[in-house]
C-alpha cells in the first residue's frame, strides 16, 4: 500500500514522483518540477519507500543537546539593550 513520502511511477501513463498527499483513493504525486498530479492509488507503483525518521526517543543521547543555562536580561531604562546568553552542554 502506498503512503505519503513513497516514490511512485504511474501504471497507465508516463511519469511519477513522490506522494505528498492522499485523499480518499487519490494520491497527489509531486514530480521533479514541483507539479502535483492526482492519480488513483491503485494506478501507482511504489518504486521507493518513504524514509523512516527517527523519533526523539530513538535518537542516540549524543544527538540530543541539552541546555545547561539560559540567562535573559531585560532592559530597565530607556535606551538600554537586552541580551541573552545560552550555554549548551557537550
PyMOL Python script that loads the backbone (N, CA, C, O; Angstrom):
from pymol import cmd

cmd.read_pdbstr("""\
ATOM      1  N   UNK A   1       0.842  -1.177   0.000  1.00  0.00           N
ATOM      2  CA  UNK A   1       0.000   0.000   0.000  1.00  0.00           C
ATOM      3  C   UNK A   1       0.893   1.248   0.000  1.00  0.00           C
ATOM      4  O   UNK A   1       1.808   1.360   0.815  1.00  0.00           O
ATOM      5  N   UNK A   2       0.629   2.151  -0.888  1.00  0.00           N
ATOM      6  CA  UNK A   2       1.404   3.381  -0.994  1.00  0.00           C
ATOM      7  C   UNK A   2       1.060   4.313   0.168  1.00  0.00           C
ATOM      8  O   UNK A   2      -0.069   4.339   0.656  1.00  0.00           O
ATOM      9  N   UNK A   3       2.072   5.079   0.595  1.00  0.00           N
ATOM     10  CA  UNK A   3       1.858   6.040   1.672  1.00  0.00           C
ATOM     11  C   UNK A   3       2.586   7.342   1.344  1.00  0.00           C
ATOM     12  O   UNK A   3       3.395   7.394   0.418  1.00  0.00           O
ATOM     13  N   UNK A   4       2.294   8.381   2.105  1.00  0.00           N
ATOM     14  CA  UNK A   4       2.918   9.687   1.874  1.00  0.00           C
ATOM     15  C   UNK A   4       4.432   9.551   1.988  1.00  0.00           C
ATOM     16  O   UNK A   4       4.943   8.943   2.928  1.00  0.00           O
ATOM     17  N   UNK A   5       5.133  10.119   1.029  1.00  0.00           N
ATOM     18  CA  UNK A   5       6.589  10.078   1.006  1.00  0.00           C
ATOM     19  C   UNK A   5       7.154   9.027   0.070  1.00  0.00           C
ATOM     20  O   UNK A   5       8.323   9.100  -0.308  1.00  0.00           O
ATOM     21  N   UNK A   6       6.332   8.040  -0.313  1.00  0.00           N
ATOM     22  CA  UNK A   6       6.798   6.986  -1.225  1.00  0.00           C
ATOM     23  C   UNK A   6       7.072   7.563  -2.612  1.00  0.00           C
ATOM     24  O   UNK A   6       6.404   8.498  -3.054  1.00  0.00           O
ATOM     25  N   UNK A   7       8.064   6.990  -3.286  1.00  0.00           N
ATOM     26  CA  UNK A   7       8.361   7.322  -4.680  1.00  0.00           C
ATOM     27  C   UNK A   7       7.569   6.338  -5.533  1.00  0.00           C
ATOM     28  O   UNK A   7       7.670   5.126  -5.345  1.00  0.00           O
ATOM     29  N   UNK A   8       6.779   6.863  -6.473  1.00  0.00           N
ATOM     30  CA  UNK A   8       5.932   6.006  -7.295  1.00  0.00           C
ATOM     31  C   UNK A   8       6.090   6.333  -8.776  1.00  0.00           C
ATOM     32  O   UNK A   8       6.537   7.416  -9.152  1.00  0.00           O
ATOM     33  N   UNK A   9       5.711   5.370  -9.597  1.00  0.00           N
ATOM     34  CA  UNK A   9       5.579   5.543 -11.049  1.00  0.00           C
ATOM     35  C   UNK A   9       4.130   5.221 -11.384  1.00  0.00           C
ATOM     36  O   UNK A   9       3.486   4.417 -10.708  1.00  0.00           O
ATOM     37  N   UNK A  10       3.626   5.859 -12.435  1.00  0.00           N
ATOM     38  CA  UNK A  10       2.251   5.627 -12.837  1.00  0.00           C
ATOM     39  C   UNK A  10       2.154   4.348 -13.661  1.00  0.00           C
ATOM     40  O   UNK A  10       3.007   4.086 -14.509  1.00  0.00           O
ATOM     41  N   UNK A  11       1.125   3.558 -13.416  1.00  0.00           N
ATOM     42  CA  UNK A  11       0.933   2.286 -14.094  1.00  0.00           C
ATOM     43  C   UNK A  11       0.486   2.466 -15.538  1.00  0.00           C
ATOM     44  O   UNK A  11       0.995   1.782 -16.426  1.00  0.00           O
ATOM     45  N   UNK A  12      -0.460   3.376 -15.794  1.00  0.00           N
ATOM     46  CA  UNK A  12      -1.057   3.513 -17.125  1.00  0.00           C
ATOM     47  C   UNK A  12      -0.639   4.765 -17.877  1.00  0.00           C
ATOM     48  O   UNK A  12      -1.217   5.073 -18.919  1.00  0.00           O
ATOM     49  N   UNK A  13       0.344   5.489 -17.378  1.00  0.00           N
ATOM     50  CA  UNK A  13       0.840   6.670 -18.085  1.00  0.00           C
ATOM     51  C   UNK A  13       2.291   6.907 -17.690  1.00  0.00           C
ATOM     52  O   UNK A  13       2.799   6.281 -16.760  1.00  0.00           O
ATOM     53  N   UNK A  14       2.951   7.808 -18.396  1.00  0.00           N
ATOM     54  CA  UNK A  14       4.342   8.103 -18.068  1.00  0.00           C
ATOM     55  C   UNK A  14       4.398   9.063 -16.898  1.00  0.00           C
ATOM     56  O   UNK A  14       3.467   9.834 -16.665  1.00  0.00           O
ATOM     57  N   UNK A  15       5.484   9.008 -16.174  1.00  0.00           N
ATOM     58  CA  UNK A  15       5.692   9.938 -15.073  1.00  0.00           C
ATOM     59  C   UNK A  15       5.609   9.279 -13.721  1.00  0.00           C
ATOM     60  O   UNK A  15       5.463   8.063 -13.599  1.00  0.00           O
ATOM     61  N   UNK A  16       5.708  10.114 -12.712  1.00  0.00           N
ATOM     62  CA  UNK A  16       5.692   9.658 -11.335  1.00  0.00           C
ATOM     63  C   UNK A  16       6.354  10.696 -10.457  1.00  0.00           C
ATOM     64  O   UNK A  16       6.588  11.825 -10.889  1.00  0.00           O
ATOM     65  N   UNK A  17       6.654  10.325  -9.242  1.00  0.00           N
ATOM     66  CA  UNK A  17       7.289  11.233  -8.301  1.00  0.00           C
ATOM     67  C   UNK A  17       7.034  10.783  -6.880  1.00  0.00           C
ATOM     68  O   UNK A  17       6.890   9.589  -6.616  1.00  0.00           O
ATOM     69  N   UNK A  18       6.975  11.750  -5.948  1.00  0.00           N
ATOM     70  CA  UNK A  18       6.789  11.467  -4.531  1.00  0.00           C
ATOM     71  C   UNK A  18       5.355  11.797  -4.134  1.00  0.00           C
ATOM     72  O   UNK A  18       4.831  12.848  -4.502  1.00  0.00           O
ATOM     73  N   UNK A  19       4.718  10.895  -3.382  1.00  0.00           N
ATOM     74  CA  UNK A  19       3.359  11.145  -2.894  1.00  0.00           C
ATOM     75  C   UNK A  19       3.426  12.183  -1.777  1.00  0.00           C
ATOM     76  O   UNK A  19       4.122  11.996  -0.779  1.00  0.00           O
ATOM     77  N   UNK A  20       2.690  13.282  -1.963  1.00  0.00           N
ATOM     78  CA  UNK A  20       2.681  14.352  -0.969  1.00  0.00           C
ATOM     79  C   UNK A  20       1.372  14.427  -0.196  1.00  0.00           C
ATOM     80  O   UNK A  20       1.315  15.030   0.876  1.00  0.00           O
ATOM     81  N   UNK A  21       0.315  13.813  -0.740  1.00  0.00           N
ATOM     82  CA  UNK A  21      -0.993  13.869  -0.084  1.00  0.00           C
ATOM     83  C   UNK A  21      -1.835  12.717  -0.593  1.00  0.00           C
ATOM     84  O   UNK A  21      -1.747  12.332  -1.759  1.00  0.00           O
ATOM     85  N   UNK A  22      -2.663  12.164   0.304  1.00  0.00           N
ATOM     86  CA  UNK A  22      -3.610  11.123  -0.087  1.00  0.00           C
ATOM     87  C   UNK A  22      -4.984  11.530   0.416  1.00  0.00           C
ATOM     88  O   UNK A  22      -5.170  11.772   1.609  1.00  0.00           O
ATOM     89  N   UNK A  23      -5.945  11.606  -0.494  1.00  0.00           N
ATOM     90  CA  UNK A  23      -7.326  11.935  -0.160  1.00  0.00           C
ATOM     91  C   UNK A  23      -8.214  10.858  -0.770  1.00  0.00           C
ATOM     92  O   UNK A  23      -8.259  10.683  -1.988  1.00  0.00           O
ATOM     93  N   UNK A  24      -8.924  10.134   0.107  1.00  0.00           N
ATOM     94  CA  UNK A  24      -9.765   9.011  -0.321  1.00  0.00           C
ATOM     95  C   UNK A  24      -8.930   8.025  -1.136  1.00  0.00           C
ATOM     96  O   UNK A  24      -7.985   7.443  -0.603  1.00  0.00           O
ATOM     97  N   UNK A  25      -9.251   7.826  -2.403  1.00  0.00           N
ATOM     98  CA  UNK A  25      -8.498   6.875  -3.229  1.00  0.00           C
ATOM     99  C   UNK A  25      -7.571   7.579  -4.217  1.00  0.00           C
ATOM    100  O   UNK A  25      -7.078   6.959  -5.159  1.00  0.00           O
ATOM    101  N   UNK A  26      -7.332   8.883  -4.002  1.00  0.00           N
ATOM    102  CA  UNK A  26      -6.440   9.653  -4.872  1.00  0.00           C
ATOM    103  C   UNK A  26      -5.124   9.956  -4.162  1.00  0.00           C
ATOM    104  O   UNK A  26      -5.108  10.367  -3.002  1.00  0.00           O
ATOM    105  N   UNK A  27      -4.034   9.747  -4.872  1.00  0.00           N
ATOM    106  CA  UNK A  27      -2.710  10.129  -4.384  1.00  0.00           C
ATOM    107  C   UNK A  27      -2.263  11.341  -5.188  1.00  0.00           C
ATOM    108  O   UNK A  27      -2.346  11.342  -6.416  1.00  0.00           O
ATOM    109  N   UNK A  28      -1.795  12.359  -4.505  1.00  0.00           N
ATOM    110  CA  UNK A  28      -1.265  13.543  -5.182  1.00  0.00           C
ATOM    111  C   UNK A  28       0.246  13.366  -5.247  1.00  0.00           C
ATOM    112  O   UNK A  28       0.933  13.346  -4.226  1.00  0.00           O
ATOM    113  N   UNK A  29       0.746  13.237  -6.477  1.00  0.00           N
ATOM    114  CA  UNK A  29       2.146  12.912  -6.720  1.00  0.00           C
ATOM    115  C   UNK A  29       2.867  14.150  -7.229  1.00  0.00           C
ATOM    116  O   UNK A  29       2.471  14.744  -8.232  1.00  0.00           O
ATOM    117  N   UNK A  30       3.932  14.535  -6.527  1.00  0.00           N
ATOM    118  CA  UNK A  30       4.726  15.700  -6.930  1.00  0.00           C
ATOM    119  C   UNK A  30       5.891  15.229  -7.780  1.00  0.00           C
ATOM    120  O   UNK A  30       6.676  14.377  -7.364  1.00  0.00           O
ATOM    121  N   UNK A  31       5.995  15.803  -8.996  1.00  0.00           N
ATOM    122  CA  UNK A  31       7.089  15.408  -9.883  1.00  0.00           C
ATOM    123  C   UNK A  31       8.340  16.211  -9.566  1.00  0.00           C
ATOM    124  O   UNK A  31       8.343  17.027  -8.645  1.00  0.00           O
ATOM    125  N   UNK A  32       9.406  15.979 -10.331  1.00  0.00           N
ATOM    126  CA  UNK A  32      10.683  16.647 -10.055  1.00  0.00           C
ATOM    127  C   UNK A  32      10.642  18.152 -10.293  1.00  0.00           C
ATOM    128  O   UNK A  32      11.526  18.872  -9.829  1.00  0.00           O
ATOM    129  N   UNK A  33       9.632  18.636 -11.005  1.00  0.00           N
ATOM    130  CA  UNK A  33       9.492  20.074 -11.236  1.00  0.00           C
ATOM    131  C   UNK A  33       8.592  20.747 -10.204  1.00  0.00           C
ATOM    132  O   UNK A  33       8.407  21.964 -10.247  1.00  0.00           O
ATOM    133  N   UNK A  34       8.028  19.969  -9.277  1.00  0.00           N
ATOM    134  CA  UNK A  34       7.191  20.531  -8.226  1.00  0.00           C
ATOM    135  C   UNK A  34       5.709  20.563  -8.536  1.00  0.00           C
ATOM    136  O   UNK A  34       4.926  21.106  -7.757  1.00  0.00           O
ATOM    137  N   UNK A  35       5.309  19.986  -9.667  1.00  0.00           N
ATOM    138  CA  UNK A  35       3.892  19.957 -10.024  1.00  0.00           C
ATOM    139  C   UNK A  35       3.220  18.744  -9.389  1.00  0.00           C
ATOM    140  O   UNK A  35       3.785  17.651  -9.381  1.00  0.00           O
ATOM    141  N   UNK A  36       2.007  18.938  -8.854  1.00  0.00           N
ATOM    142  CA  UNK A  36       1.240  17.847  -8.271  1.00  0.00           C
ATOM    143  C   UNK A  36       0.279  17.279  -9.302  1.00  0.00           C
ATOM    144  O   UNK A  36      -0.435  18.018  -9.980  1.00  0.00           O
ATOM    145  N   UNK A  37       0.271  15.959  -9.410  1.00  0.00           N
ATOM    146  CA  UNK A  37      -0.629  15.264 -10.318  1.00  0.00           C
ATOM    147  C   UNK A  37      -1.474  14.286  -9.511  1.00  0.00           C
ATOM    148  O   UNK A  37      -0.927  13.410  -8.841  1.00  0.00           O
ATOM    149  N   UNK A  38      -2.815  14.423  -9.564  1.00  0.00           N
ATOM    150  CA  UNK A  38      -3.648  13.441  -8.869  1.00  0.00           C
ATOM    151  C   UNK A  38      -3.701  12.139  -9.670  1.00  0.00           C
ATOM    152  O   UNK A  38      -3.812  12.153 -10.896  1.00  0.00           O
ATOM    153  N   UNK A  39      -3.618  11.022  -8.959  1.00  0.00           N
ATOM    154  CA  UNK A  39      -3.689   9.706  -9.603  1.00  0.00           C
ATOM    155  C   UNK A  39      -4.368   8.743  -8.650  1.00  0.00           C
ATOM    156  O   UNK A  39      -4.233   8.860  -7.432  1.00  0.00           O
ATOM    157  N   UNK A  40      -5.098   7.791  -9.209  1.00  0.00           N
ATOM    158  CA  UNK A  40      -5.692   6.755  -8.376  1.00  0.00           C
ATOM    159  C   UNK A  40      -4.579   5.952  -7.709  1.00  0.00           C
ATOM    160  O   UNK A  40      -3.580   5.615  -8.344  1.00  0.00           O
ATOM    161  N   UNK A  41      -4.757   5.652  -6.433  1.00  0.00           N
ATOM    162  CA  UNK A  41      -3.724   4.911  -5.707  1.00  0.00           C
ATOM    163  C   UNK A  41      -3.457   3.567  -6.367  1.00  0.00           C
ATOM    164  O   UNK A  41      -2.313   3.115  -6.409  1.00  0.00           O
ATOM    165  N   UNK A  42      -4.497   2.927  -6.880  1.00  0.00           N
ATOM    166  CA  UNK A  42      -4.316   1.609  -7.500  1.00  0.00           C
ATOM    167  C   UNK A  42      -3.513   1.685  -8.801  1.00  0.00           C
ATOM    168  O   UNK A  42      -3.078   0.653  -9.312  1.00  0.00           O
ATOM    169  N   UNK A  43      -3.311   2.895  -9.346  1.00  0.00           N
ATOM    170  CA  UNK A  43      -2.515   3.056 -10.556  1.00  0.00           C
ATOM    171  C   UNK A  43      -1.102   3.570 -10.267  1.00  0.00           C
ATOM    172  O   UNK A  43      -0.375   3.951 -11.184  1.00  0.00           O
ATOM    173  N   UNK A  44      -0.721   3.580  -8.990  1.00  0.00           N
ATOM    174  CA  UNK A  44       0.626   3.999  -8.583  1.00  0.00           C
ATOM    175  C   UNK A  44       1.427   2.776  -8.155  1.00  0.00           C
ATOM    176  O   UNK A  44       0.966   1.977  -7.341  1.00  0.00           O
ATOM    177  N   UNK A  45       2.625   2.637  -8.706  1.00  0.00           N
ATOM    178  CA  UNK A  45       3.512   1.531  -8.361  1.00  0.00           C
ATOM    179  C   UNK A  45       4.656   2.102  -7.521  1.00  0.00           C
ATOM    180  O   UNK A  45       5.387   2.980  -7.979  1.00  0.00           O
ATOM    181  N   UNK A  46       4.807   1.605  -6.303  1.00  0.00           N
ATOM    182  CA  UNK A  46       5.860   2.094  -5.411  1.00  0.00           C
ATOM    183  C   UNK A  46       7.209   1.570  -5.901  1.00  0.00           C
ATOM    184  O   UNK A  46       7.403   0.365  -6.058  1.00  0.00           O
ATOM    185  N   UNK A  47       8.142   2.505  -6.139  1.00  0.00           N
ATOM    186  CA  UNK A  47       9.496   2.126  -6.564  1.00  0.00           C
ATOM    187  C   UNK A  47      10.529   2.510  -5.514  1.00  0.00           C
ATOM    188  O   UNK A  47      11.699   2.145  -5.631  1.00  0.00           O
ATOM    189  N   UNK A  48      10.102   3.252  -4.483  1.00  0.00           N
ATOM    190  CA  UNK A  48      10.985   3.637  -3.388  1.00  0.00           C
ATOM    191  C   UNK A  48      10.179   3.941  -2.145  1.00  0.00           C
ATOM    192  O   UNK A  48       9.191   4.674  -2.197  1.00  0.00           O
ATOM    193  N   UNK A  49      10.601   3.381  -1.032  1.00  0.00           N
ATOM    194  CA  UNK A  49       9.885   3.580   0.229  1.00  0.00           C
ATOM    195  C   UNK A  49      10.174   4.962   0.814  1.00  0.00           C
ATOM    196  O   UNK A  49      11.230   5.548   0.572  1.00  0.00           O
ATOM    197  N   UNK A  50       9.215   5.466   1.587  1.00  0.00           N
ATOM    198  CA  UNK A  50       9.406   6.719   2.313  1.00  0.00           C
ATOM    199  C   UNK A  50      10.453   6.493   3.387  1.00  0.00           C
ATOM    200  O   UNK A  50      10.413   5.465   4.063  1.00  0.00           O
ATOM    201  N   UNK A  51      11.396   7.425   3.572  1.00  0.00           N
ATOM    202  CA  UNK A  51      12.399   7.244   4.624  1.00  0.00           C
ATOM    203  C   UNK A  51      11.745   7.313   5.996  1.00  0.00           C
ATOM    204  O   UNK A  51      10.809   8.082   6.212  1.00  0.00           O
ATOM    205  N   UNK A  52      12.241   6.509   6.911  1.00  0.00           N
ATOM    206  CA  UNK A  52      11.730   6.497   8.279  1.00  0.00           C
ATOM    207  C   UNK A  52      12.552   7.476   9.096  1.00  0.00           C
ATOM    208  O   UNK A  52      13.772   7.347   9.200  1.00  0.00           O
ATOM    209  N   UNK A  53      11.864   8.469   9.680  1.00  0.00           N
ATOM    210  CA  UNK A  53      12.553   9.460  10.509  1.00  0.00           C
ATOM    211  C   UNK A  53      12.636   8.935  11.933  1.00  0.00           C
ATOM    212  O   UNK A  53      11.636   8.459  12.472  1.00  0.00           O
ATOM    213  N   UNK A  54      13.819   9.011  12.556  1.00  0.00           N
ATOM    214  CA  UNK A  54      13.910   8.544  13.937  1.00  0.00           C
ATOM    215  C   UNK A  54      13.152   9.480  14.872  1.00  0.00           C
ATOM    216  O   UNK A  54      13.215  10.702  14.738  1.00  0.00           O
ATOM    217  N   UNK A  55      12.443   8.892  15.809  1.00  0.00           N
ATOM    218  CA  UNK A  55      11.734   9.706  16.792  1.00  0.00           C
ATOM    219  C   UNK A  55      12.733  10.179  17.837  1.00  0.00           C
ATOM    220  O   UNK A  55      13.801   9.583  17.973  1.00  0.00           O
ATOM    221  N   UNK A  56      12.412  11.242  18.583  1.00  0.00           N
ATOM    222  CA  UNK A  56      13.353  11.746  19.592  1.00  0.00           C
ATOM    223  C   UNK A  56      13.768  10.681  20.598  1.00  0.00           C
ATOM    224  O   UNK A  56      14.890  10.722  21.104  1.00  0.00           O
ATOM    225  N   UNK A  57      12.894   9.733  20.898  1.00  0.00           N
ATOM    226  CA  UNK A  57      13.233   8.705  21.885  1.00  0.00           C
ATOM    227  C   UNK A  57      14.204   7.666  21.330  1.00  0.00           C
ATOM    228  O   UNK A  57      14.849   6.961  22.106  1.00  0.00           O
ATOM    229  N   UNK A  58      14.326   7.552  19.987  1.00  0.00           N
ATOM    230  CA  UNK A  58      15.237   6.566  19.404  1.00  0.00           C
ATOM    231  C   UNK A  58      16.564   7.176  18.992  1.00  0.00           C
ATOM    232  O   UNK A  58      17.456   6.456  18.543  1.00  0.00           O
ATOM    233  N   UNK A  59      16.715   8.469  19.132  1.00  0.00           N
ATOM    234  CA  UNK A  59      17.987   9.106  18.789  1.00  0.00           C
ATOM    235  C   UNK A  59      19.030   8.761  19.844  1.00  0.00           C
ATOM    236  O   UNK A  59      18.704   8.619  21.022  1.00  0.00           O
ATOM    237  N   UNK A  60      20.287   8.626  19.418  1.00  0.00           N
ATOM    238  CA  UNK A  60      21.330   8.387  20.419  1.00  0.00           C
ATOM    239  C   UNK A  60      21.477   9.604  21.332  1.00  0.00           C
ATOM    240  O   UNK A  60      21.220  10.728  20.903  1.00  0.00           O
ATOM    241  N   UNK A  61      21.888   9.393  22.586  1.00  0.00           N
ATOM    242  CA  UNK A  61      21.979  10.506  23.544  1.00  0.00           C
ATOM    243  C   UNK A  61      22.867  11.648  23.065  1.00  0.00           C
ATOM    244  O   UNK A  61      22.599  12.809  23.375  1.00  0.00           O
ATOM    245  N   UNK A  62      23.939  11.329  22.302  1.00  0.00           N
ATOM    246  CA  UNK A  62      24.843  12.399  21.862  1.00  0.00           C
ATOM    247  C   UNK A  62      24.196  13.303  20.815  1.00  0.00           C
ATOM    248  O   UNK A  62      24.690  14.403  20.568  1.00  0.00           O
ATOM    249  N   UNK A  63      23.097  12.859  20.194  1.00  0.00           N
ATOM    250  CA  UNK A  63      22.427  13.678  19.186  1.00  0.00           C
ATOM    251  C   UNK A  63      21.478  14.690  19.807  1.00  0.00           C
ATOM    252  O   UNK A  63      21.038  15.619  19.130  1.00  0.00           O
ATOM    253  N   UNK A  64      21.156  14.524  21.089  1.00  0.00           N
ATOM    254  CA  UNK A  64      20.236  15.427  21.765  1.00  0.00           C
ATOM    255  C   UNK A  64      21.062  16.376  22.637  1.00  0.00           C
ATOM    256  O   UNK A  64      21.772  15.940  23.543  1.00  0.00           O
ATOM    257  N   UNK A  65      20.963  17.663  22.353  1.00  0.00           N
ATOM    258  CA  UNK A  65      21.719  18.658  23.112  1.00  0.00           C
ATOM    259  C   UNK A  65      20.828  19.255  24.181  1.00  0.00           C
ATOM    260  O   UNK A  65      19.720  19.713  23.900  1.00  0.00           O
ATOM    261  N   UNK A  66      21.312  19.248  25.390  1.00  0.00           N
ATOM    262  CA  UNK A  66      20.547  19.837  26.489  1.00  0.00           C
ATOM    263  C   UNK A  66      21.151  21.186  26.856  1.00  0.00           C
ATOM    264  O   UNK A  66      22.370  21.355  26.840  1.00  0.00           O
ATOM    265  N   UNK A  67      20.309  22.124  27.178  1.00  0.00           N
ATOM    266  CA  UNK A  67      20.793  23.428  27.608  1.00  0.00           C
ATOM    267  C   UNK A  67      21.131  23.371  29.089  1.00  0.00           C
ATOM    268  O   UNK A  67      20.371  22.827  29.890  1.00  0.00           O
ATOM    269  N   UNK A  68      22.269  23.934  29.442  1.00  0.00           N
ATOM    270  CA  UNK A  68      22.644  23.937  30.848  1.00  0.00           C
ATOM    271  C   UNK A  68      22.243  25.242  31.530  1.00  0.00           C
ATOM    272  O   UNK A  68      21.993  25.256  32.735  1.00  0.00           O
ATOM    273  N   UNK A  69      22.178  26.345  30.767  1.00  0.00           N
ATOM    274  CA  UNK A  69      21.826  27.615  31.374  1.00  0.00           C
ATOM    275  C   UNK A  69      21.307  28.573  30.322  1.00  0.00           C
ATOM    276  O   UNK A  69      21.848  28.660  29.220  1.00  0.00           O
ATOM    277  N   UNK A  70      20.266  29.282  30.667  1.00  0.00           N
ATOM    278  CA  UNK A  70      19.771  30.372  29.836  1.00  0.00           C
ATOM    279  C   UNK A  70      19.611  31.578  30.742  1.00  0.00           C
ATOM    280  O   UNK A  70      18.931  31.512  31.766  1.00  0.00           O
ATOM    281  N   UNK A  71      20.239  32.678  30.360  1.00  0.00           N
ATOM    282  CA  UNK A  71      20.120  33.915  31.131  1.00  0.00           C
ATOM    283  C   UNK A  71      19.618  35.004  30.197  1.00  0.00           C
ATOM    284  O   UNK A  71      20.239  35.277  29.170  1.00  0.00           O
ATOM    285  N   UNK A  72      18.517  35.618  30.540  1.00  0.00           N
ATOM    286  CA  UNK A  72      17.952  36.683  29.719  1.00  0.00           C
ATOM    287  C   UNK A  72      17.860  37.936  30.565  1.00  0.00           C
ATOM    288  O   UNK A  72      17.331  37.912  31.676  1.00  0.00           O
ATOM    289  N   UNK A  73      18.378  39.026  30.032  1.00  0.00           N
ATOM    290  CA  UNK A  73      18.324  40.303  30.729  1.00  0.00           C
ATOM    291  C   UNK A  73      17.325  41.201  30.010  1.00  0.00           C
ATOM    292  O   UNK A  73      17.343  41.308  28.784  1.00  0.00           O
ATOM    293  N   UNK A  74      16.468  41.834  30.771  1.00  0.00           N
ATOM    294  CA  UNK A  74      15.500  42.773  30.203  1.00  0.00           C
ATOM    295  C   UNK A  74      15.971  44.193  30.487  1.00  0.00           C
ATOM    296  O   UNK A  74      16.525  44.453  31.555  1.00  0.00           O
ATOM    297  N   UNK A  75      15.764  45.106  29.564  1.00  0.00           N
ATOM    298  CA  UNK A  75      16.189  46.498  29.804  1.00  0.00           C
ATOM    299  C   UNK A  75      15.369  47.125  30.930  1.00  0.00           C
ATOM    300  O   UNK A  75      14.161  46.914  31.040  1.00  0.00           O
ATOM    301  N   UNK A  76      16.065  47.900  31.761  1.00  0.00           N
ATOM    302  CA  UNK A  76      15.375  48.552  32.872  1.00  0.00           C
ATOM    303  C   UNK A  76      15.250  50.050  32.663  1.00  0.00           C
ATOM    304  O   UNK A  76      14.445  50.709  33.320  1.00  0.00           O
ATOM    305  N   UNK A  77      16.038  50.584  31.756  1.00  0.00           N
ATOM    306  CA  UNK A  77      15.969  52.012  31.458  1.00  0.00           C
ATOM    307  C   UNK A  77      15.824  52.209  29.954  1.00  0.00           C
ATOM    308  O   UNK A  77      16.222  51.359  29.158  1.00  0.00           O
ATOM    309  N   UNK A  78      15.258  53.325  29.594  1.00  0.00           N
ATOM    310  CA  UNK A  78      15.103  53.651  28.192  1.00  0.00           C
ATOM    311  C   UNK A  78      16.475  53.726  27.519  1.00  0.00           C
ATOM    312  O   UNK A  78      17.385  54.380  28.028  1.00  0.00           O
ATOM    313  N   UNK A  79      16.614  53.073  26.406  1.00  0.00           N
ATOM    314  CA  UNK A  79      17.866  53.104  25.664  1.00  0.00           C
ATOM    315  C   UNK A  79      18.809  51.969  26.007  1.00  0.00           C
ATOM    316  O   UNK A  79      19.809  51.783  25.314  1.00  0.00           O
ATOM    317  N   UNK A  80      18.528  51.202  27.053  1.00  0.00           N
ATOM    318  CA  UNK A  80      19.397  50.070  27.390  1.00  0.00           C
ATOM    319  C   UNK A  80      19.029  48.878  26.516  1.00  0.00           C
ATOM    320  O   UNK A  80      17.896  48.770  26.046  1.00  0.00           O
ATOM    321  N   UNK A  81      19.967  48.007  26.306  1.00  0.00           N
ATOM    322  CA  UNK A  81      19.729  46.841  25.459  1.00  0.00           C
ATOM    323  C   UNK A  81      19.552  45.596  26.319  1.00  0.00           C
ATOM    324  O   UNK A  81      20.146  45.474  27.391  1.00  0.00           O
ATOM    325  N   UNK A  82      18.733  44.684  25.836  1.00  0.00           N
ATOM    326  CA  UNK A  82      18.585  43.383  26.483  1.00  0.00           C
ATOM    327  C   UNK A  82      19.548  42.407  25.812  1.00  0.00           C
ATOM    328  O   UNK A  82      19.946  42.612  24.666  1.00  0.00           O
ATOM    329  N   UNK A  83      19.916  41.359  26.519  1.00  0.00           N
ATOM    330  CA  UNK A  83      20.782  40.349  25.942  1.00  0.00           C
ATOM    331  C   UNK A  83      20.382  38.978  26.460  1.00  0.00           C
ATOM    332  O   UNK A  83      19.675  38.855  27.461  1.00  0.00           O
ATOM    333  N   UNK A  84      20.844  37.957  25.766  1.00  0.00           N
ATOM    334  CA  UNK A  84      20.595  36.581  26.190  1.00  0.00           C
ATOM    335  C   UNK A  84      21.886  35.789  26.062  1.00  0.00           C
ATOM    336  O   UNK A  84      22.639  35.973  25.106  1.00  0.00           O
ATOM    337  N   UNK A  85      22.142  34.915  27.018  1.00  0.00           N
ATOM    338  CA  UNK A  85      23.301  34.040  26.995  1.00  0.00           C
ATOM    339  C   UNK A  85      22.782  32.614  27.058  1.00  0.00           C
ATOM    340  O   UNK A  85      21.988  32.277  27.937  1.00  0.00           O
ATOM    341  N   UNK A  86      23.220  31.784  26.140  1.00  0.00           N
ATOM    342  CA  UNK A  86      22.801  30.390  26.112  1.00  0.00           C
ATOM    343  C   UNK A  86      24.040  29.511  26.164  1.00  0.00           C
ATOM    344  O   UNK A  86      24.943  29.660  25.341  1.00  0.00           O
ATOM    345  N   UNK A  87      24.088  28.611  27.113  1.00  0.00           N
ATOM    346  CA  UNK A  87      25.184  27.667  27.232  1.00  0.00           C
ATOM    347  C   UNK A  87      24.679  26.274  26.891  1.00  0.00           C
ATOM    348  O   UNK A  87      23.635  25.852  27.388  1.00  0.00           O
ATOM    349  N   UNK A  88      25.413  25.559  26.047  1.00  0.00           N
ATOM    350  CA  UNK A  88      24.997  24.235  25.617  1.00  0.00           C
ATOM    351  C   UNK A  88      25.994  23.207  26.162  1.00  0.00           C
ATOM    352  O   UNK A  88      27.205  23.400  26.057  1.00  0.00           O
ATOM    353  N   UNK A  89      25.480  22.110  26.748  1.00  0.00           N
ATOM    354  CA  UNK A  89      26.335  21.041  27.230  1.00  0.00           C
ATOM    355  C   UNK A  89      26.908  20.275  26.056  1.00  0.00           C
ATOM    356  O   UNK A  89      26.241  20.109  25.035  1.00  0.00           O
ATOM    357  N   UNK A  90      28.131  19.811  26.191  1.00  0.00           N
ATOM    358  CA  UNK A  90      28.745  18.978  25.151  1.00  0.00           C
ATOM    359  C   UNK A  90      28.799  17.552  25.593  1.00  0.00           C
ATOM    360  O   UNK A  90      29.282  16.694  24.854  1.00  0.00           O
TER     361      UNK A  90
END
""", "prot")
cmd.dss("prot")
cmd.show_as("cartoon", "prot")
cmd.util.cbc("prot")
cmd.orient("prot")
